Amino acid sequence: MAEASGVPDWLDGGFGLYVHWPFCAAKCPYCDFNSHVTAQIDQMAWLESYLVEIERISAETPGRTLRSIFFGGGTPSLMQPEVVEGVISAARAGWGFANDIEITLEANPTSVERGRFAGYADAGVNRLSMGVQALNDHDLRRLGRLHSVAEARAAFEVARACFPRVSFDLIYARQDQTRAAWAAELREALAMAVDHLSLYQLSIEEGTAFGARAAAGGLRGLPSDDLSADMYLETQDILGDAGMPAYEVSNHARADAESRHNLIYWRQGDWAGVGPGAHGRLTVDGVRWATEAHRAPGEWLAAVRSGSGELPRSALPMDEQATEYLLMSMRLAEGMDTSRYERLAGRPLDPARVAALADMGMVESDGSRLRTTAAGRPLLNAILRELA
């Protein structure tokens, strides 16, 4: 147990709740998330199961204050507002809410889902994260998206009217995309953006339709590694100049508009994970546990009815906690608290390795925090391998 003056380590990151909704209207060809397409969903049965799990977890983590709730998926904007309201009410009853609690819901910008936005706001959602992914219709079709650019723009305007905070995602390094086209799309996104953008490089994952197509040689037009790197650097320049610098590798925000929920992950706080396949980290009686729920929706529902939707928990040894903290915190522009790492690991980072990386201009330190430099951030994985 890594504590200073009796303070649990997780408090440095805070406490949140992640709720996984596993259903989508269609499966995107690049997606490797736990998402499923089904014709019929008994939403009240799902609400009942969420409530049972929240009650179970809150009973073993009493006295905590929730800083965030995140409805992820899947496509949570397929949830009825009554389900969202029920989950939020149960979370409020199980834990106290921070005065400035962030409650985020992921949404797709189709006209059907757009109609639920006001209901979500009434339920207590105060931040919407929209999966726009591209700002041209040809690429949206290639990505398997069901909305058009016009629908995305209309949904975004509705969201702005309903929620004080709105973010949206874009994917770059798409098929046949040029650096100039991406730069133009970024500027278009900035004209829409409120305070936050998530910008992800397209990755081809095993087990996805794109993965199978790539393995068969049928996914053509993907950019070279050099072009992808150039797009990343262009992103940093354009967003930085616009006052939305990267506070994490793929996430950009204006001051004080960072995703508070995701910061809990990156700062190694605790969070309860509820729903099929949801992961969590919970510190109970001085032991930090990694939790994971049954992945298949039907299996999870049956498990909840039997007493718990979780698979057996794993206690995280201190060295694993230290490694997790290193891997997650170094994604942030603020970097890692080196004394916290030392408490977790029982030793400091290798000073020779840190010095070598600093001499190469890859990392920098102010004595209490270690972070990547602008030059080092594109090479984060190599830096982490060296430090770990």
Residue pairs with C-beta under 8 A, 6 or more apart in sequence:
1 8
1 9
1 286
1 287
2 9
2 318
2 321
2 340
2 343
2 344
3 9
3 286
4 343
8 283
8 286
9 268
9 283
9 288
9 321
9 340
9 343
9 344
10 268
10 269
10 270
10 281
10 283
10 288
11 269
12 267
12 268
12 269
12 337
12 340
13 263
13 264
13 265
13 266
13 267
13 268
13 269
13 270
14 67
14 68
14 260
14 263
14 264
14 267
14 269
14 270
15 61
15 64
15 65
15 66
15 67
15 95
15 264
15 269
15 270
15 271
16 66
16 67
16 68
16 69
16 70
16 260
16 261
16 264
16 269
16 270
16 271
16 272
17 54
17 66
17 68
17 69
17 70
17 91
17 95
17 271
17 272
17 274
18 69
18 70
18 72
18 261
18 271
18 272
18 273
18 274
18 275
18 278
18 279
18 280
19 50
19 69
19 70
19 71
19 72
19 76
19 87
19 274
19 275
19 278
20 34
20 72
20 73
20 74
20 273
20 274
20 275
20 276
20 277
20 278
20 293
21 46
21 71
21 72
21 73
21 74
21 75
21 76
21 78
21 79
21 275
22 34
22 35
22 36
22 73
22 74
22 275
22 276
22 277
22 297
23 35
23 36
23 37
23 38
23 41
23 73
23 74
23 75
23 78
23 297
24 35
24 36
24 37
24 73
24 74
24 75
24 78
25 37
25 75
25 78
25 108
25 110
25 146
26 37
26 144
26 146
27 35
27 36
27 37
27 144
27 209
28 143
28 144
28 145
29 143
29 144
29 208
29 209
29 210
29 213
30 143
30 144
30 171
30 202
30 203
30 204
30 205
30 208
30 209
30 210
31 208
32 205
32 206
32 207
32 208
32 211
33 73
33 74
34 74
34 276
34 277
34 295
35 73
35 74
35 75
36 74
36 297
38 297
41 78
43 79
43 80
43 82
43 83
44 83
45 301
46 79
46 83
46 301
47 82
47 83
47 86
47 87
49 300
49 301
49 304
49 305
49 309
50 83
50 86
50 87
50 90
50 274
50 275
51 86
51 87
51 90
52 304
53 274
53 275
53 304
53 308
53 309
54 87
54 90
54 91
54 94
54 272
54 274
55 90
55 94
56 308
57 94
57 272
57 274
57 280
57 282
58 91
58 93
58 94
58 95
58 272
59 94
60 282
60 284
61 95
61 270
61 272
61 282
61 284
63 96
64 95
64 96
64 270
65 95
65 96
65 97
65 98
66 91
66 92
66 95
66 96
66 97
66 98
66 101
67 98
67 101
67 102
67 260
67 261
67 264
67 269
68 101
68 102
68 103
68 104
68 260
68 261
68 264
69 87
69 88
69 91
69 101
69 102
69 103
69 104
69 261
70 103
70 104
70 261
70 262
71 79
71 84
71 87
71 104
71 105
71 106
71 125
72 106
73 106
75 106
75 107
75 108
75 113
75 131
76 84
76 105
76 106
76 107
77 105
77 106
77 107
77 108
77 113
77 116
77 120
78 113
79 105
79 116
80 116
80 119
81 116
81 119
81 120
81 122
81 123
82 123
84 105
84 119
84 120
84 123
84 124
84 125
85 122
85 123
85 124
88 103
88 123
88 124
88 125
91 97
101 126
102 126
102 127
102 165
102 259
102 260
102 261
103 124
103 125
103 126
103 127
104 125
104 127
104 128
104 129
104 259
104 261
105 120
105 125
105 127
105 128
105 129
106 129
106 130
106 131
107 113
107 117
107 128
107 129
107 130
107 131
107 155
107 159
108 130
108 131
108 145
108 146
108 147
109 130
109 131
109 132
109 147
109 151
109 152
109 154
109 155
109 156
110 146
110 147
110 151
110 155
111 151
111 154
111 155
113 155
114 151
114 154
114 155
114 158
114 159
117 128
117 155
117 158
117 159
117 162
117 163
118 162
120 128
120 162
121 162
121 163
125 163
126 163
126 164
126 165
127 163
127 164
127 165
127 166
127 167
127 259
128 159
128 162
128 163
128 165
128 166
128 167
129 166
129 167
129 168
129 169
129 198
129 259
130 152
130 155
130 156
130 159
130 166
130 167
130 168
130 169
131 145
131 168
131 169
132 152
132 156
132 168
132 169
132 170
132 189
133 140
133 143
133 145
133 169
133 170
133 171
134 140
134 143
134 145
134 149
134 170
134 171
134 174
134 185
135 149
135 152
135 170
135 185
135 188
135 189
136 149
136 185
137 148
137 149
139 174
139 175
139 177
140 147
140 148
140 149
142 174
142 175
143 171
143 174
144 209
147 155
152 168
153 192
156 166
156 168
156 192
159 166
160 166
160 194
165 194
165 195
165 196
165 257
166 194
166 195
166 196
167 194
167 195
167 196
167 197
167 198
167 259
168 189
168 192
168 193
168 197
168 198
169 197
169 198
169 199
169 200
170 185
170 186
170 189
170 197
170 198
170 199
170 200
171 200
171 201
171 202
172 182
172 185
172 199
172 200
172 201
172 202
172 228
172 231
172 235
173 201
173 202
173 222
173 223
173 227
173 228
173 231
174 202
175 219
175 220
175 221
175 222
176 221
177 223
177 231
179 227
179 230
179 231
179 234
182 231
182 234
182 235
183 234
183 238
186 199
186 234
186 235
186 238
186 239
187 238
189 197
190 197
190 238
190 239
190 242
190 244
193 244
194 257
195 244
195 253
195 254
195 257
196 244
196 251
196 252
196 253
196 254
196 257
196 258
196 259
197 239
197 244
197 251
197 252
197 253
198 250
198 251
198 252
199 235
199 239
199 250
199 251
199 252
200 250
201 228
201 231
201 232
201 250
202 222
204 210
204 211
204 214
204 219
204 222
205 211
210 219
213 219
214 222
223 231
229 378
232 378
233 378
236 245
236 246
236 374
236 377
239 245
239 246
239 252
240 246
243 254
244 252
244 253
244 254
245 252
245 333
246 252
246 333
246 377
247 253
247 258
247 332
247 333
247 334
248 258
248 262
248 266
248 331
248 332
248 333
249 331
249 377
249 380
251 258
251 259
251 262
253 259
263 332
264 270
264 271
265 271
265 328
266 328
266 329
266 331
266 332
267 328
267 329
267 332
268 281
268 321
268 324
268 325
268 328
268 329
269 281
270 280
270 281
270 282
270 283
270 288
271 280
271 281
271 282
272 280
272 282
272 291
273 279
273 280
273 291
273 292
273 293
274 293
274 309
275 293
275 300
275 309
276 293
276 294
276 295
276 296
276 297
276 299
276 300
276 309
277 292
277 293
277 294
277 295
277 300
278 292
278 293
279 290
279 291
279 292
279 293
280 290
280 291
280 292
281 288
281 289
281 290
281 291
281 316
282 288
282 289
282 291
283 289
287 315
288 315
288 316
288 321
289 313
289 314
289 315
289 316
290 313
290 314
290 315
290 316
291 310
291 311
291 313
292 310
292 311
293 300
293 303
293 309
293 310
293 311
294 300
294 303
294 309
294 310
294 311
300 309
303 309
303 310
316 324
318 344
318 345
318 346
319 345
319 346
321 344
322 341
322 344
322 345
322 346
323 388
325 336
325 340
325 341
325 344
326 336
326 341
326 384
326 387
326 388
327 384
327 388
329 335
329 336
329 337
329 341
330 336
330 370
330 371
330 372
330 380
330 383
330 384
330 387
331 380
332 371
333 371
334 369
334 371
335 369
335 370
335 371
335 372
336 369
336 370
336 371
337 368
337 369
338 348
338 349
338 365
338 368
338 369
338 370
339 368
341 348
341 349
342 348
342 349
349 370
349 387
350 387
353 386
353 387
354 363
354 365
354 370
354 387
356 386
357 363
357 376
357 383
357 386
357 387
358 364
358 365
361 373
361 375
361 376
362 372
362 373
362 375
362 376
362 379
362 383
363 370
363 371
363 372
363 373
363 376
363 383
364 370
364 371
364 372
364 373
365 371
372 380
372 383
376 383
